[in-house]
Amino acid sequence: MRDHTTQVLTLRDGRTLGYAEWGDLRGKPVFFFGGSGNARLMRHPDDSIITDLGIHLYTFDRPGLGLSSRQPKRRLLDWAEDIRDFVQQRQISHVAIVAASQGGPYGAACAYALSKSLACLTLVSGVAGLEDDDVMSTQNRMIKAQIFMARHTPALLTLQYNLMRPMLKGKRGERLVRSILSSLPESDQHTLSMPGAIDLMVEDLREGIRQGGMGATDDMRAVVLDWGFELEDITTEVFVWQGEDDPNVTPAMARYMTARISNSKATFVPGAGHFLIYSHWHDILQQVLDHWGQS
């Protein structure tokens, strides 16, 4: 039986792109882009949701993560070209993208560059406005420190990721992930208690930095440096989902995006934190399917 979770596609420039497929393999194609350090294993732990909705979910390793070749000095629009190559080789004519957290800018790049191939883009707790003083004033110290390192001391950020690798082995991995997420609000802690959630996060983080920390650093640098396009130039239909109590990607980021993307619709969830991708997964995907049916 074919393993759909460890697939590799050879891109036109010879690099490898790791990906996985989940759910209804005959269903509507939806691409999911995860956040910081996330690889192709990141998704909702209950795969029956996408199967019941008739969704064929694709998840990816961005360059330098998981099974994908590293691409030094890559930019966000380079990822859009990788996805263009992927859909052409896989002969996928139309797709929806759901992008979460640090994956949001990668989704936005695809919406800008590949609008003819996209049914819609959904940004869930998506990063934006890193050059805006008002947005940045809402960020906590930890997030500001990560952004500073990615911009100015990438070797230090890479070291941080490399030090995490041995700490992810065995039961230490669960303790580490719980520690990292301990500052998130009560709503997120409740969400993370769902069966399989923490185990999936640990497994995916191990996979994300299996090659070392340089790929994860590249991934963040592409987000914190110039994007190479303007949000105002996105014409694709964009849905924005944001938890009002999210301390990592604050509501100011969602407001920044919706003010600049003319064809956007925002859903702010009172009392919710960062992990809407878990707590509201069904609703997010149902919105995608409803829009697809109308377009």
Contacts in CASP RR format, 6 or more apart in sequence:
PFRMAT RR
TARGET T0000
AUTHOR 0000-0000-0000
METHOD contacts of the structure
MODEL  1
MRDHTTQVLTLRDGRTLGYAEWGDLRGKPVFFFGGSGNARLMRHPDDSII
TDLGIHLYTFDRPGLGLSSRQPKRRLLDWAEDIRDFVQQRQISHVAIVAA
SQGGPYGAACAYALSKSLACLTLVSGVAGLEDDDVMSTQNRMIKAQIFMA
RHTPALLTLQYNLMRPMLKGKRGERLVRSILSSLPESDQHTLSMPGAIDL
MVEDLREGIRQGGMGATDDMRAVVLDWGFELEDITTEVFVWQGEDDPNVT
PAMARYMTARISNSKATFVPGAGHFLIYSHWHDILQQVLDHWGQS
4 20 0 8 1.000
4 21 0 8 1.000
4 22 0 8 1.000
4 25 0 8 1.000
5 20 0 8 1.000
5 21 0 8 1.000
5 22 0 8 1.000
5 40 0 8 1.000
5 41 0 8 1.000
6 18 0 8 1.000
6 20 0 8 1.000
6 67 0 8 1.000
7 18 0 8 1.000
7 19 0 8 1.000
7 20 0 8 1.000
7 21 0 8 1.000
8 16 0 8 1.000
8 17 0 8 1.000
8 18 0 8 1.000
8 19 0 8 1.000
8 67 0 8 1.000
9 16 0 8 1.000
9 17 0 8 1.000
9 18 0 8 1.000
9 19 0 8 1.000
9 86 0 8 1.000
9 89 0 8 1.000
9 90 0 8 1.000
10 16 0 8 1.000
10 17 0 8 1.000
11 17 0 8 1.000
11 82 0 8 1.000
11 85 0 8 1.000
11 86 0 8 1.000
12 85 0 8 1.000
14 69 0 8 1.000
15 63 0 8 1.000
15 68 0 8 1.000
15 69 0 8 1.000
15 71 0 8 1.000
16 67 0 8 1.000
16 68 0 8 1.000
16 69 0 8 1.000
17 60 0 8 1.000
17 61 0 8 1.000
17 67 0 8 1.000
17 68 0 8 1.000
17 69 0 8 1.000
17 82 0 8 1.000
17 85 0 8 1.000
17 86 0 8 1.000
18 40 0 8 1.000
18 60 0 8 1.000
18 61 0 8 1.000
18 66 0 8 1.000
18 67 0 8 1.000
18 68 0 8 1.000
19 40 0 8 1.000
19 58 0 8 1.000
19 59 0 8 1.000
19 60 0 8 1.000
19 61 0 8 1.000
19 86 0 8 1.000
20 40 0 8 1.000
20 41 0 8 1.000
20 58 0 8 1.000
20 59 0 8 1.000
20 60 0 8 1.000
21 56 0 8 1.000
21 57 0 8 1.000
21 58 0 8 1.000
22 43 0 8 1.000
22 47 0 8 1.000
22 50 0 8 1.000
22 56 0 8 1.000
22 57 0 8 1.000
22 58 0 8 1.000
22 59 0 8 1.000
23 47 0 8 1.000
23 50 0 8 1.000
23 51 0 8 1.000
23 54 0 8 1.000
23 55 0 8 1.000
23 56 0 8 1.000
23 57 0 8 1.000
24 50 0 8 1.000
24 51 0 8 1.000
24 53 0 8 1.000
24 54 0 8 1.000
24 55 0 8 1.000
24 56 0 8 1.000
25 56 0 8 1.000
26 56 0 8 1.000
27 54 0 8 1.000
27 55 0 8 1.000
27 56 0 8 1.000
28 54 0 8 1.000
28 55 0 8 1.000
28 56 0 8 1.000
28 96 0 8 1.000
28 289 0 8 1.000
28 292 0 8 1.000
29 56 0 8 1.000
29 58 0 8 1.000
29 92 0 8 1.000
29 94 0 8 1.000
29 95 0 8 1.000
29 96 0 8 1.000
30 50 0 8 1.000
30 55 0 8 1.000
30 56 0 8 1.000
30 57 0 8 1.000
30 58 0 8 1.000
30 95 0 8 1.000
30 96 0 8 1.000
30 97 0 8 1.000
30 98 0 8 1.000
30 285 0 8 1.000
30 288 0 8 1.000
31 57 0 8 1.000
31 58 0 8 1.000
31 59 0 8 1.000
31 60 0 8 1.000
31 83 0 8 1.000
31 95 0 8 1.000
31 96 0 8 1.000
31 97 0 8 1.000
31 98 0 8 1.000
31 110 0 8 1.000
32 42 0 8 1.000
32 43 0 8 1.000
32 57 0 8 1.000
32 58 0 8 1.000
32 59 0 8 1.000
32 60 0 8 1.000
32 97 0 8 1.000
32 98 0 8 1.000
32 99 0 8 1.000
32 100 0 8 1.000
33 60 0 8 1.000
33 62 0 8 1.000
33 97 0 8 1.000
33 98 0 8 1.000
33 99 0 8 1.000
33 100 0 8 1.000
33 103 0 8 1.000
33 104 0 8 1.000
33 106 0 8 1.000
33 107 0 8 1.000
34 42 0 8 1.000
34 59 0 8 1.000
34 99 0 8 1.000
34 100 0 8 1.000
34 101 0 8 1.000
34 102 0 8 1.000
34 103 0 8 1.000
35 42 0 8 1.000
35 100 0 8 1.000
35 101 0 8 1.000
35 102 0 8 1.000
35 103 0 8 1.000
35 104 0 8 1.000
36 101 0 8 1.000
36 102 0 8 1.000
36 216 0 8 1.000
36 219 0 8 1.000
36 220 0 8 1.000
37 65 0 8 1.000
37 102 0 8 1.000
37 161 0 8 1.000
37 205 0 8 1.000
37 208 0 8 1.000
37 209 0 8 1.000
37 216 0 8 1.000
37 219 0 8 1.000
38 65 0 8 1.000
38 102 0 8 1.000
38 103 0 8 1.000
38 204 0 8 1.000
38 205 0 8 1.000
38 208 0 8 1.000
39 61 0 8 1.000
39 65 0 8 1.000
39 66 0 8 1.000
39 204 0 8 1.000
39 205 0 8 1.000
39 207 0 8 1.000
39 208 0 8 1.000
39 210 0 8 1.000
40 59 0 8 1.000
40 60 0 8 1.000
40 61 0 8 1.000
40 66 0 8 1.000
40 67 0 8 1.000
40 204 0 8 1.000
40 207 0 8 1.000
41 59 0 8 1.000
41 200 0 8 1.000
41 203 0 8 1.000
41 204 0 8 1.000
41 207 0 8 1.000
42 59 0 8 1.000
42 200 0 8 1.000
42 201 0 8 1.000
42 204 0 8 1.000
43 57 0 8 1.000
43 59 0 8 1.000
43 200 0 8 1.000
44 50 0 8 1.000
44 277 0 8 1.000
44 278 0 8 1.000
44 281 0 8 1.000
45 194 0 8 1.000
45 195 0 8 1.000
45 196 0 8 1.000
45 197 0 8 1.000
45 199 0 8 1.000
45 200 0 8 1.000
45 278 0 8 1.000
46 194 0 8 1.000
46 281 0 8 1.000
49 281 0 8 1.000
49 282 0 8 1.000
49 285 0 8 1.000
50 56 0 8 1.000
50 57 0 8 1.000
50 285 0 8 1.000
53 282 0 8 1.000
53 285 0 8 1.000
53 286 0 8 1.000
53 289 0 8 1.000
55 285 0 8 1.000
55 289 0 8 1.000
60 68 0 8 1.000
61 67 0 8 1.000
61 68 0 8 1.000
61 207 0 8 1.000
61 208 0 8 1.000
62 68 0 8 1.000
62 79 0 8 1.000
62 106 0 8 1.000
62 219 0 8 1.000
63 69 0 8 1.000
63 70 0 8 1.000
63 71 0 8 1.000
63 74 0 8 1.000
63 78 0 8 1.000
63 79 0 8 1.000
63 82 0 8 1.000
63 215 0 8 1.000
63 218 0 8 1.000
63 219 0 8 1.000
64 70 0 8 1.000
64 71 0 8 1.000
64 211 0 8 1.000
64 214 0 8 1.000
64 215 0 8 1.000
64 216 0 8 1.000
64 218 0 8 1.000
64 219 0 8 1.000
65 207 0 8 1.000
65 208 0 8 1.000
65 209 0 8 1.000
65 211 0 8 1.000
65 215 0 8 1.000
65 216 0 8 1.000
65 219 0 8 1.000
66 207 0 8 1.000
66 208 0 8 1.000
66 210 0 8 1.000
66 211 0 8 1.000
70 211 0 8 1.000
70 214 0 8 1.000
70 215 0 8 1.000
70 218 0 8 1.000
71 78 0 8 1.000
71 218 0 8 1.000
72 218 0 8 1.000
73 218 0 8 1.000
74 218 0 8 1.000
74 222 0 8 1.000
75 222 0 8 1.000
75 225 0 8 1.000
75 226 0 8 1.000
75 227 0 8 1.000
75 228 0 8 1.000
76 105 0 8 1.000
76 106 0 8 1.000
76 108 0 8 1.000
76 109 0 8 1.000
76 222 0 8 1.000
76 223 0 8 1.000
76 227 0 8 1.000
76 228 0 8 1.000
76 229 0 8 1.000
77 109 0 8 1.000
77 112 0 8 1.000
77 113 0 8 1.000
77 227 0 8 1.000
77 228 0 8 1.000
77 229 0 8 1.000
78 222 0 8 1.000
79 106 0 8 1.000
79 109 0 8 1.000
79 110 0 8 1.000
79 222 0 8 1.000
80 109 0 8 1.000
80 110 0 8 1.000
80 112 0 8 1.000
80 113 0 8 1.000
80 114 0 8 1.000
81 113 0 8 1.000
83 110 0 8 1.000
83 114 0 8 1.000
84 113 0 8 1.000
84 114 0 8 1.000
84 117 0 8 1.000
86 92 0 8 1.000
87 93 0 8 1.000
87 95 0 8 1.000
87 114 0 8 1.000
87 117 0 8 1.000
92 117 0 8 1.000
93 117 0 8 1.000
94 117 0 8 1.000
94 118 0 8 1.000
94 119 0 8 1.000
95 117 0 8 1.000
95 118 0 8 1.000
95 119 0 8 1.000
96 118 0 8 1.000
96 119 0 8 1.000
96 120 0 8 1.000
96 121 0 8 1.000
96 122 0 8 1.000
96 288 0 8 1.000
96 291 0 8 1.000
96 292 0 8 1.000
97 107 0 8 1.000
97 110 0 8 1.000
97 111 0 8 1.000
97 118 0 8 1.000
97 120 0 8 1.000
97 121 0 8 1.000
97 122 0 8 1.000
98 121 0 8 1.000
98 122 0 8 1.000
98 124 0 8 1.000
98 277 0 8 1.000
98 284 0 8 1.000
98 285 0 8 1.000
98 288 0 8 1.000
99 105 0 8 1.000
99 106 0 8 1.000
99 107 0 8 1.000
99 108 0 8 1.000
99 121 0 8 1.000
99 122 0 8 1.000
99 123 0 8 1.000
99 124 0 8 1.000
99 126 0 8 1.000
100 123 0 8 1.000
100 124 0 8 1.000
100 125 0 8 1.000
100 126 0 8 1.000
100 277 0 8 1.000
101 124 0 8 1.000
101 125 0 8 1.000
101 126 0 8 1.000
101 127 0 8 1.000
101 248 0 8 1.000
101 249 0 8 1.000
101 274 0 8 1.000
101 277 0 8 1.000
102 126 0 8 1.000
102 127 0 8 1.000
102 219 0 8 1.000
102 220 0 8 1.000
102 223 0 8 1.000
103 126 0 8 1.000
103 127 0 8 1.000
103 223 0 8 1.000
104 123 0 8 1.000
104 124 0 8 1.000
104 126 0 8 1.000
104 127 0 8 1.000
104 128 0 8 1.000
105 126 0 8 1.000
105 127 0 8 1.000
105 128 0 8 1.000
105 222 0 8 1.000
105 223 0 8 1.000
105 227 0 8 1.000
106 222 0 8 1.000
106 223 0 8 1.000
107 121 0 8 1.000
107 123 0 8 1.000
108 121 0 8 1.000
108 123 0 8 1.000
108 128 0 8 1.000
108 227 0 8 1.000
108 229 0 8 1.000
108 231 0 8 1.000
108 234 0 8 1.000
109 227 0 8 1.000
109 229 0 8 1.000
110 118 0 8 1.000
110 121 0 8 1.000
111 118 0 8 1.000
111 121 0 8 1.000
111 234 0 8 1.000
111 236 0 8 1.000
111 238 0 8 1.000
112 229 0 8 1.000
112 233 0 8 1.000
112 234 0 8 1.000
112 236 0 8 1.000
113 229 0 8 1.000
115 234 0 8 1.000
115 235 0 8 1.000
115 236 0 8 1.000
118 236 0 8 1.000
119 237 0 8 1.000
119 288 0 8 1.000
119 291 0 8 1.000
119 292 0 8 1.000
119 295 0 8 1.000
120 236 0 8 1.000
120 237 0 8 1.000
120 238 0 8 1.000
120 239 0 8 1.000
120 288 0 8 1.000
120 291 0 8 1.000
120 292 0 8 1.000
120 295 0 8 1.000
121 234 0 8 1.000
121 236 0 8 1.000
121 237 0 8 1.000
121 238 0 8 1.000
121 239 0 8 1.000
122 238 0 8 1.000
122 239 0 8 1.000
122 240 0 8 1.000
122 241 0 8 1.000
122 284 0 8 1.000
122 287 0 8 1.000
122 288 0 8 1.000
123 238 0 8 1.000
123 239 0 8 1.000
123 240 0 8 1.000
123 241 0 8 1.000
123 254 0 8 1.000
123 257 0 8 1.000
124 241 0 8 1.000
124 242 0 8 1.000
124 276 0 8 1.000
124 277 0 8 1.000
124 280 0 8 1.000
124 284 0 8 1.000
125 241 0 8 1.000
125 242 0 8 1.000
125 243 0 8 1.000
125 246 0 8 1.000
125 248 0 8 1.000
125 249 0 8 1.000
125 273 0 8 1.000
125 274 0 8 1.000
125 275 0 8 1.000
125 276 0 8 1.000
125 277 0 8 1.000
126 240 0 8 1.000
126 242 0 8 1.000
126 249 0 8 1.000
126 253 0 8 1.000
126 254 0 8 1.000
126 257 0 8 1.000
127 223 0 8 1.000
127 249 0 8 1.000
127 253 0 8 1.000
128 135 0 8 1.000
128 231 0 8 1.000
128 253 0 8 1.000
128 254 0 8 1.000
128 256 0 8 1.000
128 257 0 8 1.000
129 135 0 8 1.000
129 136 0 8 1.000
129 253 0 8 1.000
129 256 0 8 1.000
129 257 0 8 1.000
130 136 0 8 1.000
130 147 0 8 1.000
130 223 0 8 1.000
130 224 0 8 1.000
132 256 0 8 1.000
134 252 0 8 1.000
135 250 0 8 1.000
135 252 0 8 1.000
135 253 0 8 1.000
135 256 0 8 1.000
136 144 0 8 1.000
138 250 0 8 1.000
138 251 0 8 1.000
138 252 0 8 1.000
139 147 0 8 1.000
139 250 0 8 1.000
140 247 0 8 1.000
140 248 0 8 1.000
142 183 0 8 1.000
143 248 0 8 1.000
146 157 0 8 1.000
146 220 0 8 1.000
147 224 0 8 1.000
149 156 0 8 1.000
149 157 0 8 1.000
149 160 0 8 1.000
150 157 0 8 1.000
150 217 0 8 1.000
150 220 0 8 1.000
150 221 0 8 1.000
150 223 0 8 1.000
150 224 0 8 1.000
151 221 0 8 1.000
151 224 0 8 1.000
151 225 0 8 1.000
154 217 0 8 1.000
154 221 0 8 1.000
157 216 0 8 1.000
157 217 0 8 1.000
157 220 0 8 1.000
158 212 0 8 1.000
158 213 0 8 1.000
158 214 0 8 1.000
158 216 0 8 1.000
158 217 0 8 1.000
161 209 0 8 1.000
161 212 0 8 1.000
161 213 0 8 1.000
161 216 0 8 1.000
161 217 0 8 1.000
162 209 0 8 1.000
162 212 0 8 1.000
162 213 0 8 1.000
164 176 0 8 1.000
164 205 0 8 1.000
164 209 0 8 1.000
165 206 0 8 1.000
165 209 0 8 1.000
165 212 0 8 1.000
165 213 0 8 1.000
167 173 0 8 1.000
167 176 0 8 1.000
168 176 0 8 1.000
168 202 0 8 1.000
168 205 0 8 1.000
168 206 0 8 1.000
168 209 0 8 1.000
173 202 0 8 1.000
174 198 0 8 1.000
174 199 0 8 1.000
174 202 0 8 1.000
176 202 0 8 1.000
177 198 0 8 1.000
177 201 0 8 1.000
177 202 0 8 1.000
177 205 0 8 1.000
178 198 0 8 1.000
181 188 0 8 1.000
181 189 0 8 1.000
181 192 0 8 1.000
183 247 0 8 1.000
184 192 0 8 1.000
184 247 0 8 1.000
184 248 0 8 1.000
184 273 0 8 1.000
184 274 0 8 1.000
184 275 0 8 1.000
185 245 0 8 1.000
185 246 0 8 1.000
185 247 0 8 1.000
185 271 0 8 1.000
185 273 0 8 1.000
187 245 0 8 1.000
187 271 0 8 1.000
187 272 0 8 1.000
187 273 0 8 1.000
187 279 0 8 1.000
188 273 0 8 1.000
188 274 0 8 1.000
188 275 0 8 1.000
191 197 0 8 1.000
191 275 0 8 1.000
191 278 0 8 1.000
191 279 0 8 1.000
192 198 0 8 1.000
192 275 0 8 1.000
192 278 0 8 1.000
194 278 0 8 1.000
197 278 0 8 1.000
208 216 0 8 1.000
209 215 0 8 1.000
209 216 0 8 1.000
230 260 0 8 1.000
231 257 0 8 1.000
231 260 0 8 1.000
231 261 0 8 1.000
232 260 0 8 1.000
232 261 0 8 1.000
232 262 0 8 1.000
234 261 0 8 1.000
234 263 0 8 1.000
235 262 0 8 1.000
235 263 0 8 1.000
236 263 0 8 1.000
237 263 0 8 1.000
237 264 0 8 1.000
237 291 0 8 1.000
237 295 0 8 1.000
238 257 0 8 1.000
238 261 0 8 1.000
238 263 0 8 1.000
238 264 0 8 1.000
238 265 0 8 1.000
239 264 0 8 1.000
239 265 0 8 1.000
239 266 0 8 1.000
239 267 0 8 1.000
239 284 0 8 1.000
239 287 0 8 1.000
239 288 0 8 1.000
239 291 0 8 1.000
240 254 0 8 1.000
240 257 0 8 1.000
240 258 0 8 1.000
240 264 0 8 1.000
240 265 0 8 1.000
240 266 0 8 1.000
240 267 0 8 1.000
241 266 0 8 1.000
241 267 0 8 1.000
241 269 0 8 1.000
241 276 0 8 1.000
241 280 0 8 1.000
241 284 0 8 1.000
242 249 0 8 1.000
242 251 0 8 1.000
242 253 0 8 1.000
242 254 0 8 1.000
242 266 0 8 1.000
242 267 0 8 1.000
242 268 0 8 1.000
242 269 0 8 1.000
242 276 0 8 1.000
243 251 0 8 1.000
243 268 0 8 1.000
243 269 0 8 1.000
243 270 0 8 1.000
243 271 0 8 1.000
243 272 0 8 1.000
243 273 0 8 1.000
243 274 0 8 1.000
243 276 0 8 1.000
244 251 0 8 1.000
244 268 0 8 1.000
244 269 0 8 1.000
244 270 0 8 1.000
244 271 0 8 1.000
244 272 0 8 1.000
244 273 0 8 1.000
245 271 0 8 1.000
245 272 0 8 1.000
245 273 0 8 1.000
246 272 0 8 1.000
246 273 0 8 1.000
246 274 0 8 1.000
247 273 0 8 1.000
247 274 0 8 1.000
248 274 0 8 1.000
249 274 0 8 1.000
251 268 0 8 1.000
254 266 0 8 1.000
254 268 0 8 1.000
255 266 0 8 1.000
257 264 0 8 1.000
258 264 0 8 1.000
258 265 0 8 1.000
258 266 0 8 1.000
269 276 0 8 1.000
269 280 0 8 1.000
272 279 0 8 1.000
272 280 0 8 1.000
276 284 0 8 1.000
277 284 0 8 1.000
END
